[in-house]
Amino acid sequence: MAYWFHRNPLKATATVNYELHGVSTNDKTRKIFSDLRQLRSKLLEMLTDPNHTRETMDKMTSDYLGLLQGMCIQMDPNEPENKLRKLIKFKWTNTLVGNPPVERSDTGFEYFSMTFNIALWYTKHAAKLAAKDDPDMEEAKEIHKCLRTAAGMFKFCKDELLSKLLDVPAEGVHDTDTRILDAYIHQCTAEAQEITLARAIELKHSVGLIAALAYETSEMYLRGDEALASLDQLLVGKWRKYFQLKNKFYLSCAHSYNGDNLLAQDKCGDAIRGLRESLDLYTKSEQTCLEYAKTKGVGTTARPQNHFFFKKLGPIVKRTLEKCERENGLIYHHKVAFDPPQLELKATYGLVSPEDYQAPAMNELWTPEVYGKCSTAAPKPPQDKKDKENKDAKPGPLPAVKEKEVPMSDKSPSNNSGCVVS
């Protein structure tokens, strides 16, 4: 199942020590900044390993972001903004570009970037669970939950955090670009819906519902592809190939099940034309799989055409088409239309949407009294000569994040569970 996913790398960041000399004036403020340093370091370490449980990651996320809020949001109504917000410079790379990193003296930028990275972890955790030979139903639910959570976090970054940043890059491919955020939202939502679709197939729901779910899934991938269309293709080309191959694949799936539905309505000629369209789309998706594997760029190194679920659809389409042509020759004698039947399908059940994400509550260590004890007027320690020389230097490169590898299996799963779709 993991070979059916595309995953972009985690964002890299520079070390932040939260050493605010002269700002923390008592034990309570010093504890806050010490905790921020330790929590950030631990969280970044955890993000490299998709084997952690969602509950563990939820707790660490809440601890760090809840404490970070005291340096982001307005704490004193008499101040235009949080007096601590601009005291620390944060460096973060972008998922599609890598270096050079973006530097911002804005704790809001740290909040946005860390939330973005945590959302990426949820997608990688989902992929790790899906890589098993035979995930059970509880694991399928966990995959579904993680993907919807990730979609909700990306949406939160776009709708809530983006407009609050002090400075957003005007040019280049940045993770603060709404097109990038939209692509991540569509991808996570579509992958979660694949789980729903496969479950519907496994439980043998009506072919009409399955066709509608497959069509809606293909449309989600189309919207993801369209979101990236106006960006630098050298950077987003591989990611777009992933969207394109899944769009064609699920459109093929929709025509296949719609053909079954048309045959059940004794519309054999329309069924034949729809199944021929399905076979043509499947062939095109095979070609796009090969193009994806050859396209340079960040993301997963994979051969989607070798995936069990992908290979399974082609023979099904061919058998159903042969059955329809046989029935038409013996019984119906319908004329086969030149144009394929229109897929104006609306699923009545099973449609997936991003899960509403609620930001962690601000840590109780932050009180008006504690905030008031933080003094930004205190003199800072003198800079050494090297610091002065590098004051106006451009951001230096950051090492890529070394993500822990998860063992994958090439074996075909033993059943047709919804866990083996994405």
Helices and strands as residue ranges (DSSP letters): G 2-4, H 27-47, H 54-68, G 69-71, E 90-94, E 98-104, H 107-130, H 137-156, I 157-161, G 162-164, H 178-202, H 207-228, H 233-264, H 268-294, G 304-306, H 308-327, I 328-332, H 368-373, H 385-389, G 418-420
